[in-house]
Amino acid sequence: MENIEIRTFDPDDRDWLIAQHREHYCAKEGFDESFGVLVTQIIDDFIDGHDPNCERG
C-alpha cells in the first residue's frame, strides 16, 4: 500500500465506510446482511455524538 493518507473523519464517508465493512465481512468472514445494519447503527451513533474538538492530533 502506497500513498496512504490519514485524515479526519467526514460524515460524507458514511455510505462508503458502511459498504466496505459490509462487503469485507460478508465475503471474508461469512457475516450476513444484518452486519451492515449493525455497522450503520454504530456509525450513525458516532456521527450524532462526534465532537472533532475532542480528537487528538
PyMOL commands that set and color helices and strands:
alter all, ss='L'
color gray80, all
select helices_A, chain A and resi 11-29+34-49+52-54
alter helices_A, ss='H'
color red, helices_A
deselect
rebuild
show_as cartoon
